[in-house]
Amino acid sequence: MKYTKFVFNVAAAFYAMFAAQISIATQAEFSPPIFSKKWNASWAGSPEADAKKNCTLQFRRSFELKQVPESFKVNVSADNRFILYVNGELAGRGPARGDLQNWCYHTIDIARHLKPGKNVLSALVWDLGELAPMAQIGKKLSFILDGATKNEDFLATPKGWKVKKNTAINPGPLGVFGYVGCGDDIDAAKIDDGWTLPQFDDSDWKNAVGVEAGMTSSSPYGEFVHMLRPSPIPQMEETPVRFKSVRRSSGIEVPGEFLSGEAALKIPPNTACRILFDNGELTNAYPVLRTRSGAGSTIKIRYAEALFDKNKRKANRNDIEGRDFESNAHCDIFRPASKPAVFSTRWFRTYRYAGMEIQTADEPLIIEDFSGIFTGYPFVENAYFKCDDASVADIWKVGWRTARLCAHETYFDCPYYEQLQYIGDTRIQALISLYVSGDDRLMRNALTLFDISRSFEGITQSRYPSRRTQFIPPFSLYWISMLHDYAMHRDDDAFVRPMLGGVRTVLEWYFDKIDPDTGMLTPKVPHWNFADWTNGKGISGGWFRGTPPEGKNAGSAINTLHLAYALGHASELMRRFGDENAAKKYDARRAQILKSVADRCFDAEREIFVNYEGSNGSSQHVNIMAILTDAIAPKRQRELMKKILSDKSLAQCTFYYRFYLAEAMRKTGMGDLYMTGENLKPWRDMIDRGLTTFAETPEPARSDCHAWSSSPNYHFLSLAAGVTPAEFGFKSANIEPYLGNLNALQARIMHPKGEIRLNLKRDKNAIKGEVVLPDDVPGTFKWNGKQLPLKPGKNAIAVE
């Protein structure tokens, strides 16, 4: 049976509970903040459930309508999470992740799901407690729904709402690291058939009870549990996806039509079998499994980015021979019943491979379908980059897939292992989002979340939201640079200005760590001073857990220069917003730091910077930062750049820090090196090894999907095509292409006022073509030391 037929034919109760996924990216609308309006609703709970323990609740509210209104909006949230149904149809999920002082609610127009007569709102609400994802903050299992206007206020919780504890869904195995939460263990026999439908009899359900007032500010006594804020992001995209192949099976023969949903898989009684499904590429999806009969059977599904050999090593990601899942791979358990059932998970799973292990009992098991529902932040691939190097198209495709899988309600470092939003990763991811999609909402959300994560010390947390606190001080500096990025690319003073206080507190924290005798950061700056997953060797060794080497009495030159890098961005921000005193203070600090590093850490004989005073070891990193901060005079930067690229005794950048390597190429006027075969080889190699997303590090890689490694998607547009803001707000554009080995390129880059398009061809040292700028956006075209003014609209390019 095809998936589309199933929507209308299978028992609606099961489908609504687990698999009524449809594309909902456009359903949620943004309501004006109601900070000054008291919610009519209170948070609702169950009189039977422990609000602090792992538990899943089902809520229902029936109501009558004489006619369906054109619009019918509700504000909805839950702790931890909800899935909202209207008359058995999926209406939305949430809430977007935040913290207790910034707890999101979603405004959803449910009119399209309503009908004249009896209607029902229903919600599946759960709190996984300590088994929840690390990024999931929560306090008290509860649900809240209010009308967005007075027309819907009669639905406010808890009055008229019924509640029942769900016993069908229980915690499943806790996967690798435990950071993304536990799996689900679902027993179809315990599902309340049709509980999301109007005709369901809920007369034996309990009346929901109020557990806390709905608040947008604290109580008169300054107390609160959840401070409600409108979600700054839309609902996630949900799109059906199907497995590409069955790579192997034992104990059962899988019909060829099963993958397309056109044939069922029938497993006899008392049979054990295994099936390995291959999606063909990595994805984030809700698995959807439909069964008919099979009481007593157990279906265990494990998920993996790649399979491992007996020594826990990966090889080509297409290879499966002699390879299997990790013993602690993410996993769900589905327990069929004698009736039709639809299983899906409350949170998505990340997989290329899905392994199904089946054990039947005395009743045969019929699996009618197994597929997935892709989910992610609804970014649209609006930009493009086309050129005469065919391999670039593959890098672009894989890079964009990587970026998309690392973007959901927040940016992720990686979707399989952690799903945490780290500042160092997010800065790169946000630039990709701006250039390729043009959607800045997830970037704004990230900047805000990092800002509110700030500790009493003044620095931000390294990742947020997160139940477990972690500090990586250099990431607080990258937050400053990320705010600067936003200010350069968006004309949004009202958003940027309130965060300048946070910039000051981060820098003041750092100023206290400067050694007055050396003018550099002291050794052993608190917390984890991560720079890159570099493994230096020989004299360039000493890297430990990504932290650069330093001496017993000499601080890290890399981290000190990074402070100077952030001071440059902070100074520009302060000057932009009229705080000339702060700008001058930061300029002076920066100049002092650069002089100290140059005096103490520049090896005049080798003409390179070393990792710390007195060290013989060096790295690409410290010299990259020396270029980006002008610790070395601009006239000498090209020679240093050549050493960075040619001297293999330097500790080498991994994929993460190659973002800053590319920025140094740009700054030294050596951007043509970016599009060369040698520079792009690491990304081509990953594709050759069967990766369908870009990995966290060179082999052996932990994560196969890490969006900091998608930086080529940004640099193809900003460096090869050469499009960057010329001033704050992107009010004018610099276009300085570096074609490298290319002879032609076509590109489209998203701009807040539209798009920038390039169509260029090179003939030796000459270039010609066309550049199109948005209305009201002038620019400058630069090529081989020559400059052409650009006007809004079409511009013919011809430079000898």
C-alpha positions in Angstrom: 0.0 0.0 0.0 1.4 3.4 -0.9 2.1 5.9 1.8 -0.4 8.4 0.4 -3.2 5.9 0.5 -2.3 5.0 4.1 -3.1 8.6 5.3 -6.7 8.0 4.6 -7.1 4.3 5.1 -5.4 3.3 8.3 -7.0 3.6 11.7 -6.8 7.3 12.5 -6.0 6.8 16.1 -2.6 5.2 15.5 -1.7 7.6 12.7 -2.6 10.7 14.7 -0.6 9.5 17.7 2.6 8.6 16.0 2.8 9.3 12.3 0.5 12.1 11.1 3.5 14.0 10.0 2.9 16.5 7.2 4.7 19.6 6.1 4.0 22.1 8.8 6.8 24.6 8.2 4.3 27.3 7.1 1.6 26.7 9.7 3.0 28.5 12.7 2.8 32.2 12.6 4.5 34.8 14.8 2.3 36.7 17.2 3.2 40.0 18.7 4.9 39.5 22.1 2.3 39.5 24.9 4.7 40.4 27.6 2.2 42.9 29.0 -0.9 40.6 28.7 -1.7 38.2 31.4 -2.4 34.7 30.0 -5.9 33.5 30.6 -4.5 30.0 30.6 -2.7 28.2 33.4 -0.2 25.4 33.0 -2.1 22.1 33.1 -1.0 18.8 34.6 -2.4 15.5 35.7 -3.6 14.7 39.3 -2.0 11.2 38.8 1.4 12.1 37.4 4.6 13.0 39.2 5.5 16.3 37.5 9.2 15.7 38.1 9.6 12.2 36.8 9.8 10.7 33.3 6.2 10.6 32.1 4.0 11.1 29.0 0.6 12.6 29.2 -2.4 12.8 26.8 -4.5 15.9 26.9 -7.9 16.4 25.2 -10.4 19.3 24.8 -13.6 18.9 22.9 -15.6 21.9 21.7 -18.4 22.8 19.2 -18.3 25.2 16.3 -21.3 26.3 14.3 -19.0 27.3 11.4 -15.3 27.3 10.7 -13.7 30.7 11.1 -11.2 32.0 8.6 -8.6 32.1 11.3 -8.4 30.4 14.6 -5.1 30.9 16.5 -3.9 29.3 19.7 -0.8 29.9 21.7 0.7 26.6 22.9 3.7 25.3 24.9 4.7 22.5 27.1 7.4 21.3 29.5 9.3 19.4 28.1 7.6 19.0 24.7 4.3 18.7 22.9 2.8 17.3 19.7 -0.5 19.1 19.0 -3.3 17.5 17.0 -6.6 18.9 15.8 -9.2 16.3 14.9 -6.5 13.7 14.5 -4.3 15.8 12.2 -0.9 17.0 13.2 -1.0 20.8 13.8 2.5 21.5 15.3 5.3 20.5 17.6 7.3 22.3 20.2 8.3 24.3 22.0 11.4 25.7 20.5 14.3 25.1 22.9 15.1 27.8 25.4 15.4 28.1 29.2 13.0 28.8 32.0 13.4 32.5 31.7 12.8 32.3 28.0 10.3 29.6 27.5 8.9 29.6 24.0 5.3 29.3 23.0 4.1 28.9 19.4 1.1 30.6 17.8 -0.6 28.2 15.4 -3.5 28.9 13.2 -5.6 25.7 13.4 -8.5 26.8 11.2 -7.6 24.5 8.4 -8.1 21.5 10.6 -11.5 22.5 12.0 -15.0 21.5 10.9 -18.6 22.5 11.8 -19.8 20.6 14.8 -17.7 18.7 17.3 -13.9 19.3 17.3 -11.2 18.2 19.5 -7.7 19.5 20.4 -5.3 16.8 21.7 -1.7 16.9 22.8 0.9 14.4 23.6 3.1 15.9 26.3 6.2 14.4 27.8 9.1 15.0 30.2 12.1 12.6 29.9 13.7 13.9 33.1 17.4 12.9 33.3 17.0 10.9 30.1 16.1 14.0 28.1 18.5 15.4 25.5 21.3 17.5 27.1 19.9 20.6 25.2 16.4 20.1 26.7 15.9 22.2 29.8 12.8 21.6 31.8 11.3 21.9 35.3 7.7 20.5 35.6 5.7 18.3 33.3 2.9 20.5 32.1 1.0 21.8 29.1 -0.5 25.2 28.3 -2.8 26.4 25.6 -4.4 29.8 25.3 -6.3 31.7 22.7 -4.3 34.2 20.7 -7.4 36.4 20.6 -10.6 36.6 22.7 -12.3 34.4 20.1 -10.3 31.4 21.1 -9.9 32.2 24.9 -12.6 29.6 25.8 -10.0 26.9 25.1 -7.6 28.1 27.8 -6.1 25.3 29.9 -7.0 23.7 32.3 -10.7 24.3 32.2 -12.6 21.7 30.2 -9.4 19.7 29.4 -9.1 16.0 30.1 -5.8 14.2 30.8 -4.6 10.6 31.0 -1.2 9.1 31.6 0.2 7.4 28.5 1.5 3.9 29.4 2.3 2.9 25.8 5.4 5.0 25.5 8.3 4.3 27.8 12.0 5.2 27.9 14.1 3.1 25.5 17.8 2.5 25.5 20.2 5.4 26.1 22.5 5.7 23.1 26.1 6.7 22.7 27.2 9.5 25.0 23.6 10.0 26.1 23.6 13.6 24.9 20.6 13.3 22.5 18.4 11.5 25.0 17.0 8.0 25.2 15.1 6.1 22.6 11.4 5.1 22.8 10.0 1.8 23.8 6.4 1.6 22.5 3.8 -1.0 23.2 0.9 -1.0 20.7 -1.3 -3.0 22.9 -1.5 -0.1 25.4 -2.3 2.6 22.8 -5.7 4.3 23.3 -7.1 3.8 19.8 -8.5 7.0 18.3 -7.8 9.3 21.3 -7.0 12.3 19.1 -10.4 12.0 17.3 -13.6 13.8 18.2 -15.7 10.6 18.6 -13.3 9.1 21.2 -14.9 8.5 24.6 -12.8 10.3 27.3 -15.4 10.0 30.1 -13.1 8.0 32.3 -10.2 10.5 31.9 -9.3 12.8 34.7 -9.9 16.5 34.7 -6.7 18.4 34.1 -5.5 20.5 37.0 -3.7 23.8 37.1 -0.1 23.7 38.2 1.2 27.2 37.5 -0.1 30.5 36.1 0.8 31.4 32.6 3.3 34.2 33.0 5.3 36.5 30.7 6.9 38.1 33.7 7.5 37.1 37.3 4.8 37.0 40.0 4.3 39.9 42.4 6.8 38.1 44.7 9.3 37.8 41.9 8.8 34.1 41.5 8.2 32.1 38.3 8.8 28.7 36.7 8.3 29.4 33.0 8.5 32.9 31.6 6.7 32.7 28.3 8.1 34.2 25.1 6.9 34.0 21.5 9.0 31.5 19.5 11.4 33.4 17.3 11.6 30.6 14.8 9.0 28.8 12.6 7.8 25.2 12.8 10.3 22.7 11.5 10.0 21.3 8.0 8.6 17.7 7.7 8.9 15.8 4.4 8.4 12.1 3.7 11.6 10.2 2.8 12.1 6.5 1.9 15.0 4.1 2.2 17.0 3.6 -1.0 18.0 -0.1 -0.5 18.1 -3.2 1.7 21.8 -3.9 2.0 21.5 -7.3 3.7 19.1 -9.5 5.5 19.1 -12.8 7.4 16.2 -15.0 8.4 13.8 -13.3 6.0 13.6 -12.3 2.3 12.5 -8.7 1.8 10.2 -8.1 -1.2 11.6 -5.7 -3.7 8.4 -3.6 -3.6 8.6 -3.2 0.2 10.9 -0.1 0.0 8.3 1.7 -2.1 5.5 0.8 0.3 3.8 -1.3 -2.4 4.3 -4.7 -0.7 4.2 -5.9 2.9 6.9 -7.8 4.7 5.5 -11.0 6.3 7.4 -12.7 9.1 6.3 -16.2 10.3 5.8 -17.0 14.0 8.7 -17.7 16.2 11.2 -16.3 13.8 14.4 -14.2 14.4 15.6 -12.0 11.5 17.7 -8.9 10.8 17.4 -6.3 8.0 19.9 -3.5 7.2 18.3 -0.5 5.5 20.4 2.1 3.7 19.0 5.6 3.2 21.7 6.3 0.7 22.6 9.5 2.5 22.6 10.8 6.1 19.3 12.3 7.2 17.4 13.5 10.3 13.9 11.8 10.3 11.1 10.5 12.4 11.0 6.7 11.6 7.5 5.5 10.7 6.7 1.8 11.0 3.3 0.4 10.2 2.4 -3.1 11.4 -0.6 -5.4 11.2 -0.7 -8.2 13.7 2.3 -9.6 15.5 1.3 -9.7 19.1 4.3 -10.7 21.3 6.8 -9.6 18.6 9.7 -7.2 19.3 11.2 -4.9 16.7 14.4 -3.2 17.6 15.7 -0.5 15.3 19.2 0.8 15.6 20.5 3.9 13.8 24.0 4.8 12.5 25.9 7.3 10.4 28.3 4.5 9.4 29.0 0.9 10.4 32.1 -0.2 12.3 34.5 -3.1 12.2 35.3 -5.2 15.2 38.0 -2.7 16.2 35.4 0.1 16.2 36.8 1.7 13.1 35.0 3.2 10.1 36.2 2.8 6.5 34.4 3.9 3.3 30.9 4.8 4.5 29.4 2.7 1.7 31.1 -0.5 3.0 29.1 -2.9 5.1 31.1 -6.1 4.8 32.3 -7.2 8.2 30.8 -4.2 9.8 27.9 -3.6 12.2 26.4 -1.0 14.5 28.1 0.1 17.7 26.7 -1.8 20.7 25.4 1.5 22.1 24.0 2.9 18.9 20.8 5.0 19.2 17.9 2.6 19.4 14.1 2.3 19.6 11.9 -0.7 20.5 8.5 -1.3 19.0 6.1 -3.9 20.3 3.3 -4.8 17.8 -0.1 -6.0 18.8 -2.8 -8.1 17.1 -4.3 -4.9 15.7 -3.0 -2.4 13.1 -0.4 0.0 14.6 1.7 2.9 13.5 4.9 3.5 15.4 7.0 6.7 15.3 9.3 8.4 17.7 8.7 11.6 19.7 12.1 13.0 18.6 13.8 12.5 15.3 16.7 10.0 14.6 19.8 10.6 12.7 20.8 7.8 10.3 22.1 6.6 7.0 21.7 3.0 8.1 18.8 1.6 10.1 19.1 -1.9 11.4 15.9 -3.8 12.2 16.1 -6.8 14.5 12.9 -8.8 14.7 11.8 -11.6 17.0 8.2 -12.9 16.5 6.2 -14.9 19.0 3.2 -17.2 18.2 1.5 -14.8 15.9 2.9 -13.8 12.5 4.0 -10.2 12.0 3.1 -8.2 9.0 5.1 -5.0 8.4 3.2 -2.9 5.9 5.7 -0.1 5.6 8.9 1.4 7.0 9.9 4.9 6.0 10.8 8.3 7.5 9.8 11.9 7.8 12.7 14.3 7.3 12.8 17.2 9.7 14.9 20.3 10.0 14.8 24.1 10.1 13.0 25.2 6.9 16.0 26.7 5.2 15.6 27.1 1.5 18.6 26.8 -0.8 18.2 30.1 -2.6 21.9 30.7 -3.5 24.0 28.8 -6.0 27.6 28.5 -7.1 28.3 27.1 -10.6 31.7 26.9 -12.2 33.8 24.9 -14.6 35.2 22.5 -12.0 32.6 19.7 -11.8 33.8 18.5 -8.4 32.8 21.8 -6.8 29.1 20.9 -7.3 29.5 17.8 -5.2 31.2 19.8 -2.4 28.4 22.3 -2.5 25.7 19.6 -2.3 27.3 17.7 0.5 28.1 20.9 2.4 24.5 22.2 2.2 23.2 18.8 3.3 25.6 19.0 6.3 24.4 22.5 7.2 20.8 21.5 7.0 21.2 18.4 9.2 22.9 20.6 11.8 20.0 23.1 11.9 16.8 22.4 13.8 15.3 24.4 16.6 18.8 25.5 17.3 22.0 25.0 15.3 23.7 21.7 16.2 27.4 20.8 16.3 26.3 17.4 15.1 23.0 15.7 14.9 24.0 12.1 15.8 26.1 12.6 19.0 25.3 15.8 20.8 22.7 18.1 19.1 24.2 21.0 21.1 24.6 24.6 19.9 28.2 25.7 20.3 29.3 29.2 19.5 32.5 28.3 17.6 30.5 26.0 15.3 27.5 28.4 15.1 29.4 31.4 13.8 30.3 29.5 10.7 26.9 27.9 10.3 25.2 31.2 10.6 27.2 32.8 7.8 26.3 29.8 5.6 22.6 30.4 6.4 22.8 34.1 5.6 24.5 33.5 2.2 22.7 30.5 1.0 19.2 30.9 2.4 19.0 34.5 3.5 17.0 33.5 6.5 18.5 35.1 9.6 16.0 33.9 12.3 18.1 31.0 13.5 21.2 33.2 13.8 19.3 35.8 15.7 17.9 33.1 18.0 21.4 31.7 18.6 22.9 35.1 19.4 20.2 35.7 21.9 20.5 32.3 23.6 24.3 32.7 23.9 23.8 36.1 25.4 21.4 34.9 28.1 23.7 32.0 28.9 26.1 34.4 30.5 27.5 33.4 33.9 28.2 35.6 36.9 31.8 35.8 35.7 30.7 37.7 32.6 31.5 35.1 29.9 28.9 33.2 27.9 28.5 29.5 28.1 30.2 27.7 25.2 26.9 26.0 24.2 23.3 26.8 25.0 20.7 25.7 25.8 22.3 22.9 27.8 21.5 21.4 31.2 25.2 20.8 31.8 27.2 24.0 32.1 30.4 24.3 30.0 32.7 27.2 29.4 35.1 27.6 26.5 36.3 31.2 26.9 37.5 31.5 23.2 33.9 30.8 22.2 32.8 33.9 24.1 35.2 35.8 21.9 33.6 34.2 18.8 30.2 35.3 20.1 31.5 38.9 19.8 32.7 38.2 16.2 29.4 36.5 15.4 27.5 39.6 16.6 29.8 41.7 14.4 29.0 39.4 11.5 25.3 40.0 12.0 25.7 43.7 12.2 27.7 43.7 9.0 25.1 41.7 7.1 21.9 43.1 8.6 20.7 46.7 9.2 19.2 45.8 12.6 20.5 48.2 15.2 17.6 47.5 17.6 18.7 43.9 17.8 22.5 44.5 18.1 22.6 47.4 20.5 21.2 45.6 23.7 24.0 43.0 23.3 26.8 45.4 23.5 26.8 45.2 27.3 27.5 41.5 26.9 30.5 42.3 24.7 31.9 44.5 27.4 31.5 41.8 30.1 33.3 39.2 28.1 36.2 41.5 27.4 36.5 42.6 31.0 36.7 39.0 32.0 39.6 38.6 29.7 41.3 41.8 30.7 41.7 40.3 34.2 43.6 37.4 32.7 46.3 39.5 31.1 49.7 39.2 32.7 50.9 42.8 33.4 54.5 41.7 33.0 54.1 40.1 29.6 51.1 41.9 28.2 49.7 38.5 27.1 47.2 36.1 28.6 48.5 34.2 31.6 49.0 30.5 31.5 46.1 28.3 32.6 43.3 30.7 31.8 40.3 29.1 33.5 38.0 26.5 31.8 38.6 24.8 28.5 40.5 27.0 26.0 39.8 25.0 22.9 41.1 26.2 19.6 41.0 23.2 17.2 41.2 19.4 17.2 44.8 19.6 16.1 47.3 16.9 16.9 50.7 18.6 16.5 53.8 16.4 16.3 57.4 16.9 17.3 58.3 20.4 18.4 54.8 21.5 17.3 53.1 19.0 19.6 51.7 19.8 23.0 48.1 20.1 22.0 45.8 18.5 24.5 42.0 18.1 23.9 42.1 20.8 21.3 43.9 23.3 23.6 47.0 25.0 22.3 50.3 24.5 24.1 51.6 27.1 26.6 54.6 27.4 28.8 54.8 27.1 32.6 55.2 30.9 32.8 54.1 31.8 29.3 50.5 32.0 28.0 49.2 30.9 24.7 50.0 33.2 21.7 47.0 31.8 19.8 44.5 32.6 22.5 46.1 36.0 23.1 45.9 36.9 19.4 42.3 35.6 19.5 41.5 38.2 22.1 43.0 40.9 19.9 40.9 39.5 17.0 37.7 40.0 19.0 38.8 43.4 20.3 39.0 44.5 16.7 35.4 43.5 16.1 34.3 45.0 19.4 35.9 48.3 18.7 34.1 48.5 15.3 30.8 47.7 17.0 31.3 50.3 19.8 32.2 53.0 17.2 29.3 52.0 15.1 26.9 52.6 18.0 28.5 55.8 19.2 30.7 54.7 22.1 34.0 56.2 21.0 35.5 55.9 24.5 35.0 52.1 24.5 36.3 51.9 20.9 39.5 53.8 21.8 40.0 51.6 24.9 39.7 48.4 22.9 42.0 49.8 20.2 44.6 50.6 22.8 44.3 47.2 24.4 44.5 45.5 21.0 47.6 47.5 20.0 49.3 46.6 23.3 48.5 42.9 22.9 49.8 42.8 19.4 53.1 44.4 20.3 53.5 42.0 23.2 52.9 39.0 21.0 55.2 40.3 18.3 58.0 41.1 20.8 57.8 37.8 22.6 56.6 35.2 20.2 58.0 36.1 16.7 60.9 33.9 15.7 63.0 36.3 13.6 65.2 33.6 12.3 62.4 31.5 10.9 60.1 34.5 10.4 57.1 32.8 12.0 55.2 33.1 15.3 55.6 30.4 17.9 52.9 29.0 20.2 54.2 30.8 23.3 57.2 32.7 24.5 60.3 30.4 24.6 58.8 27.7 22.5 60.2 26.2 19.3 56.9 24.8 18.3 54.5 26.6 16.0 51.2 26.1 14.2 49.2 27.3 11.3 46.8 28.7 13.9 49.0 31.2 15.6 50.3 32.5 12.3 46.8 32.7 10.8 45.7 34.8 13.8 48.9 37.0 13.4 47.7 37.8 9.9 44.0 38.4 10.8 45.0 40.8 13.6 48.0 42.5 11.9 50.4 41.3 14.5 52.7 41.2 11.5 52.9 44.2 9.2 50.6 43.9 6.1 53.6 44.1 3.7 55.0 40.9 5.3 51.8 38.9 5.5 52.0 37.3 2.1 55.4 35.7 2.9 54.0 34.5 6.2 51.0 33.0 4.4 53.3 31.1 2.1 55.0 29.6 5.1 51.7 28.7 6.6 50.8 26.7 3.5 54.2 25.2 2.8 55.8 24.4 6.2 54.5 21.0 7.2 56.4 21.2 10.5 53.7 23.5 11.7 50.7 22.0 13.6 48.1 21.8 10.9 44.5 23.1 10.9 41.7 20.6 10.9 38.4 21.3 9.1 37.2 23.7 11.7 40.1 26.1 11.6 40.4 26.0 7.8 37.6 28.6 7.9 40.2 31.0 9.4 42.8 29.8 7.0 40.6 30.9 4.2 40.0 34.2 5.8 43.8 34.7 6.0 44.0 33.9 2.3 41.5 36.6 1.6 43.3 39.2 3.8 46.7 38.6 2.2 45.2 38.9 -1.3 46.0 35.2 -1.9 42.4 34.1 -2.3 43.1 32.4 -5.6 44.7 29.6 -3.6 41.3 28.7 -2.2 39.9 27.1 -5.4 43.0 25.1 -6.1 43.0 21.3 -6.0 45.2 21.1 -2.9 43.1 23.4 -0.8 39.8 21.6 -1.6 41.3 18.1 -1.4 40.1 17.3 2.2 36.5 17.8 1.1 36.9 15.8 -2.1 38.6 13.0 -0.1 35.6 12.8 2.3 33.2 12.4 -0.6 35.5 9.7 -2.1 35.3 7.9 1.2 31.5 7.7 0.9 30.6 10.4 3.3 27.3 12.2 2.3 28.0 14.9 4.9 31.3 16.5 6.1 32.9 15.1 9.1 34.0 16.7 12.3 37.7 16.0 11.9 40.1 14.1 9.6 40.0 10.3 10.2 39.4 8.8 12.6 36.4 11.0 12.8 33.8 10.7 15.5 30.9 12.7 13.9 30.3 12.2 10.2 28.2 15.4 10.1 29.6 18.6 11.5 28.5 21.9 10.0 31.7 23.7 10.9 33.2 21.6 8.0 30.7 23.1 5.6 32.6 26.4 5.4 33.2 25.9 1.6 29.6 26.8 1.0 30.3 30.2 2.5 33.7 30.7 1.0 32.6 29.7 -2.5 30.3 32.8 -2.3 32.3 35.2 -0.2 35.8 34.4 -1.4 35.7 32.7 -4.8 32.7 34.9 -5.9 34.1 37.5 -3.6 30.9 39.0 -2.2 31.1 40.7 1.2 29.5 43.7 2.9 31.4 46.9 2.4 29.9 48.5 5.5 27.6 47.8 8.4 24.1 46.7 7.4 25.3 45.4 4.0 24.3 48.8 2.6 27.0 48.5 0.0 28.9 45.5 -1.4 32.5 44.6 -2.1 32.9 42.1 -4.9 36.4 40.9 -5.3 36.4 37.4 -7.0 39.3 34.9 -6.6 38.8 32.4 -9.3 41.9 30.3 -8.6 41.9 27.5 -11.2 38.5 28.5 -12.5 37.8 30.2 -15.8 34.1 30.9 -15.2 31.6 31.1 -12.4 28.0 31.9 -11.9 26.7 32.7 -8.4 23.7 34.1 -6.5 24.1 35.3 -3.0 21.3 36.3 -0.7 21.1 39.9 0.5 18.5 41.4 2.9 17.2 43.5 0.0 17.1 40.7 -2.5 20.0 38.9 -4.2 23.4 39.6 -5.8 24.1 37.7 -9.0 27.4 37.2 -10.8 28.2 35.8 -14.2 31.9 36.0 -14.9 34.4 34.6 -17.3 38.2 35.0 -17.2 40.6 35.2 -20.1 44.1 35.0 -18.6 44.3 38.2 -16.5 41.2 39.8 -17.9 37.6 39.3 -16.7 34.3 40.1 -18.1 30.6 39.5 -17.4 27.8 40.9 -15.4 27.0 41.7 -11.8 23.5 42.5 -10.6 22.9 44.3 -7.3 19.6 44.8 -5.4 17.8 48.1 -5.4 19.5 50.8 -3.3 22.7 48.7 -2.9 25.8 50.1 -4.7 29.1 48.4 -4.7 32.7 48.1 -5.9 34.2 45.5 -8.1 37.8 44.7 -7.6 40.1 42.8 -9.9 43.9 42.7 -10.2 44.3 46.0 -8.3 41.6 47.8 -10.3 38.3 49.0 -9.1 35.0 49.6 -10.8 32.0 51.4 -9.1 28.8 49.4 -9.2 25.3 50.8 -9.3 22.1 49.1 -8.1 20.8 46.8 -10.8 22.8 45.4 -13.8 26.5 46.2 -14.3 28.6 45.1 -17.2 32.1 44.0 -16.2 35.2 44.3 -18.4 38.5 44.6 -16.7 41.9 43.9 -18.4 
